[in-house]
Amino acid sequence: MGENITNINWFPGHMAKAKRELKENLKLVDVIIEIVDARIPRSSRNPDFEELIGDKLRVIVLNKSDLADEKSNSRWVNYFKSQGIECVLLNSLKGDGINTLLKTVNKIMEDKLKQSAEKGRIGRPIRAAVIGIPNSGKSSFINKLAGKNIAVVGNKPGVTRAKQWIKTNYNVELMDTPGILWPKLDQEEVALHLAYTGAIKYEVLDTSDLLLKFIEEITVKYPQSLEQRYKIEIGDKTPLEVYEEIARKRGFIVSRGEIDYERTANVVFDEFRKGMLGKITLEETT
């Protein structure tokens, strides 16, 4: 068994520095665009952001909404709006939802832009900071909005460069920021969900233990996703039995008929992250 997921320090030194710089640089922006993973809207929101953002104008973007349960997407949009926070759905890879987001940003900036115009600053660009945890899709969003590959895109946490202003064709200038996790993840569900979606670096985890937890959760919430993808029947099987059946169905067997647990885990998580298990949301509003 690997180390307990809540005992690992997820806060590399560059994240501590980024948090300090972010607090300073947010003074320069008009509005915050907070990128959240639609599959885990609660776990993918850094609680430190509330303090950093303060009373700044804000839009929450449920990114990767194409990978999430559509009914859950609607419930989360309504939930955030009930909290007085604008919220839009986005698929940053395809650009679906960007026009809605831009309209929303302009709507909440209406009074501020009017004040600027009265002071003679007509048509000045809106300055927005794009914040989010690692692997939330910030870089893909920025590239889509800028129309070119400005931000470094990767499927591992920590690939975004230092902060930079990025001009777009939409009268919006973006400040990109490195993805920031929080110092200690003391809630197991939050830590697990971040690991499933790839927000936490894979190398420090026991992937076999992680997949057992994932199967345990998915067989309760979306059993059909595993059954349809891997052509298995779950019934009353234990998570380990489901794990091993998936491995056998895929032919992930090593010498003497032993199961290749690590390869199985890597494939299942890769397929989950790509949406190949279907539209899945792991967290509900209540």
C-alpha positions in Angstrom: 0.0 0.0 0.0 1.2 3.5 -0.8 1.4 6.5 1.5 -1.9 7.9 2.7 -2.9 10.5 0.1 -3.7 13.1 2.7 -0.2 12.9 4.3 1.7 14.0 1.2 2.8 17.6 0.9 1.3 18.9 -2.4 2.7 22.4 -2.2 6.0 22.7 -4.1 8.1 25.8 -3.5 7.2 27.4 -6.8 3.5 27.3 -5.8 4.2 29.2 -2.5 6.0 31.8 -4.5 3.2 32.0 -7.1 0.6 32.5 -4.4 2.5 35.5 -3.0 3.0 37.0 -6.5 -0.7 36.4 -7.4 -1.9 38.3 -4.3 0.2 41.3 -5.4 -0.7 41.1 -9.1 -4.5 40.7 -8.6 -4.4 44.4 -7.8 -3.8 45.1 -11.5 -6.8 43.3 -12.8 -10.5 44.1 -13.2 -12.0 40.6 -13.1 -11.0 37.1 -12.1 -11.7 34.2 -14.4 -11.5 31.1 -12.2 -11.2 27.9 -14.1 -12.7 24.9 -12.4 -12.9 21.2 -13.5 -16.6 20.5 -14.1 -16.2 16.9 -13.0 -15.0 18.0 -9.6 -16.3 21.6 -9.0 -15.8 21.5 -5.3 -12.4 19.8 -5.1 -10.9 21.9 -8.0 -11.5 25.2 -6.3 -8.5 26.2 -4.1 -10.0 27.5 -0.8 -7.1 30.0 -0.6 -8.5 31.8 -3.7 -11.4 33.2 -1.7 -9.0 35.3 0.5 -6.9 36.2 -2.5 -9.8 37.3 -4.7 -11.6 39.4 -2.0 -14.3 41.5 -3.5 -12.9 41.4 -7.1 -15.4 40.8 -9.9 -15.4 37.1 -10.7 -16.6 34.5 -13.2 -16.4 30.8 -12.5 -15.8 28.7 -15.6 -16.8 25.0 -15.4 -14.2 23.8 -17.9 -14.1 20.3 -19.4 -17.9 20.4 -19.2 -18.0 18.1 -22.2 -16.5 15.4 -20.0 -19.0 16.0 -17.2 -22.6 14.8 -16.6 -24.9 17.4 -18.3 -27.5 17.4 -15.6 -24.8 18.0 -13.0 -23.4 20.8 -15.1 -26.8 22.6 -14.9 -27.1 22.1 -11.2 -23.6 23.5 -10.6 -24.2 26.6 -12.7 -27.5 27.3 -10.8 -25.7 26.6 -7.5 -22.9 29.2 -8.1 -25.5 31.7 -9.5 -27.5 31.3 -6.3 -24.3 32.3 -4.4 -24.1 35.5 -6.4 -21.3 34.3 -8.7 -21.6 34.2 -12.5 -20.8 30.8 -13.9 -20.5 29.5 -17.4 -19.8 26.1 -19.1 -16.7 25.7 -21.3 -14.8 23.2 -23.4 -11.5 25.0 -23.7 -10.1 22.6 -26.3 -12.9 23.3 -28.8 -13.7 26.8 -27.6 -17.3 26.0 -26.9 -18.6 28.5 -24.4 -16.1 31.2 -25.0 -18.6 33.7 -26.5 -20.9 33.2 -23.5 -18.0 33.8 -21.2 -16.9 37.0 -22.9 -20.5 38.3 -22.8 -20.6 37.5 -19.1 -17.3 39.3 -18.5 -18.5 42.4 -20.3 -21.8 42.3 -18.5 -20.3 42.3 -15.0 -17.7 45.0 -16.2 -20.4 47.3 -17.5 -20.3 49.8 -14.6 -16.5 49.8 -14.4 -16.2 50.4 -18.2 -18.7 53.2 -18.0 -16.7 54.9 -15.2 -13.6 54.5 -17.3 -15.3 56.1 -20.3 -16.4 59.0 -18.2 -12.8 59.6 -17.4 -11.8 59.5 -21.1 -10.6 55.9 -21.2 -13.0 54.8 -23.9 -12.5 51.3 -25.2 -9.8 50.4 -22.8 -9.2 46.6 -22.6 -10.6 44.6 -19.7 -7.8 43.1 -17.7 -8.5 39.6 -16.4 -6.5 37.1 -14.3 -7.0 33.5 -15.2 -6.6 31.4 -12.1 -7.0 27.7 -11.3 -5.4 24.6 -9.9 -2.9 22.6 -12.0 -4.3 20.8 -15.0 -7.6 22.6 -14.9 -7.3 23.7 -18.6 -6.2 27.3 -18.1 -3.5 27.1 -20.8 -5.9 25.6 -23.3 -8.4 28.3 -22.5 -5.9 31.1 -23.0 -4.6 29.7 -26.2 -8.1 29.4 -27.6 -8.9 33.0 -26.6 -5.6 34.4 -27.9 -5.9 32.4 -31.1 -2.3 31.1 -30.9 -0.2 28.9 -28.6 0.9 31.4 -26.0 0.6 29.3 -22.8 2.5 26.1 -22.4 0.0 23.2 -22.5 0.7 19.9 -20.9 -1.1 17.0 -19.3 1.0 17.2 -16.2 0.7 19.7 -13.4 3.2 22.6 -13.2 3.9 23.3 -16.9 2.5 26.8 -17.1 5.2 29.5 -17.3 5.5 32.6 -15.1 2.9 35.2 -15.3 2.5 37.2 -18.5 0.0 39.6 -20.1 -1.6 38.1 -23.2 -3.5 40.2 -25.7 -6.6 38.8 -27.4 -8.9 39.9 -30.2 -11.8 40.4 -27.8 -10.7 43.6 -26.0 -9.6 41.5 -23.1 -6.0 41.2 -21.8 -5.3 38.0 -19.8 -2.8 37.4 -17.0 -1.8 33.8 -16.9 -0.8 32.4 -13.6 0.8 29.0 -12.6 -1.7 26.5 -11.2 -1.7 26.7 -7.4 -2.7 23.8 -5.1 -3.1 24.3 -1.4 -0.5 23.4 1.3 -2.2 20.3 2.7 -5.1 18.3 1.5 -6.6 17.0 4.7 -9.9 15.7 3.1 -9.4 12.4 1.5 -12.2 12.8 -1.1 -10.7 16.1 -2.3 -7.2 14.6 -2.6 -8.5 11.5 -4.4 -10.6 13.5 -6.9 -7.6 15.7 -7.7 -5.5 12.6 -8.2 -8.2 10.9 -10.5 -8.3 14.0 -12.8 -4.6 14.5 -12.9 -4.3 17.7 -10.8 -1.8 16.0 -8.5 1.5 14.7 -9.9 1.1 11.1 -10.7 4.6 10.0 -9.7 4.1 10.4 -6.0 1.1 8.1 -5.8 0.5 4.3 -5.7 -1.7 4.0 -8.8 -3.0 0.6 -7.9 -4.4 1.9 -4.6 -5.8 4.9 -6.4 -7.6 2.8 -9.0 -9.2 0.7 -6.2 -10.6 3.8 -4.7 -11.8 5.1 -8.1 -13.5 1.8 -8.9 -15.2 1.8 -5.5 -16.6 5.3 -6.2 -17.5 4.8 -9.8 -19.4 1.5 -9.2 -21.7 3.4 -6.9 -22.2 6.5 -9.0 -21.7 5.4 -12.6 -21.5 1.5 -12.7 -22.6 1.5 -16.4 -19.5 3.5 -17.4 -17.2 0.6 -16.5 -19.5 -2.1 -17.6 -20.0 -0.6 -21.1 -16.4 0.4 -21.6 -14.8 -2.8 -20.5 -17.6 -5.2 -21.3 -17.9 -6.5 -17.8 -20.7 -7.1 -15.2 -20.1 -5.6 -11.8 -23.0 -7.1 -9.8 -21.8 -7.6 -6.3 -18.1 -7.8 -7.2 -15.5 -6.1 -4.9 -13.4 -3.3 -6.3 -10.4 -5.6 -6.5 -12.4 -8.2 -8.5 -13.6 -5.5 -10.9 -10.0 -4.2 -11.2 -8.8 -7.7 -12.1 -11.6 -8.3 -14.6 -10.8 -5.1 -16.4 -7.2 -6.2 -16.6 -8.1 -9.6 -18.0 -10.5 -8.2 -20.5 -7.7 -5.9 -21.8 -5.1 -8.6 -21.8 -2.9 -6.8 -19.3 -1.3 -10.0 -18.1 2.5 -10.4 -17.4 4.5 -13.6 -16.8 2.8 -16.7 -15.3 -0.6 -15.2 -15.7 -0.1 -12.4 -13.2 -2.1 -9.2 -13.7 -0.2 -6.0 -14.6 -1.9 -3.8 -12.1 0.1 -0.6 -12.9 -0.6 -0.8 -16.6 -4.3 -1.4 -15.9 -4.5 1.6 -13.6 -2.7 3.9 -16.1 -5.0 2.9 -18.9 -8.2 3.3 -16.9 -7.2 6.8 -15.6 -6.1 7.9 -19.1 -9.4 6.8 -20.5 -11.4 8.5 -17.7 -9.5 11.8 -18.2 -10.2 11.6 -22.0 -13.9 11.0 -21.4 -13.8 7.5 -22.8 -15.8 6.2 -19.8 -18.7 8.5 -20.6 -19.8 11.8 -19.0 -19.0 11.7 -15.3 -19.3 14.2 -12.5 -17.9 13.0 -9.2 -19.3 15.8 -7.0 -22.8 17.2 -6.6 -23.9 20.5 -5.1 -25.2 18.9 -1.9 
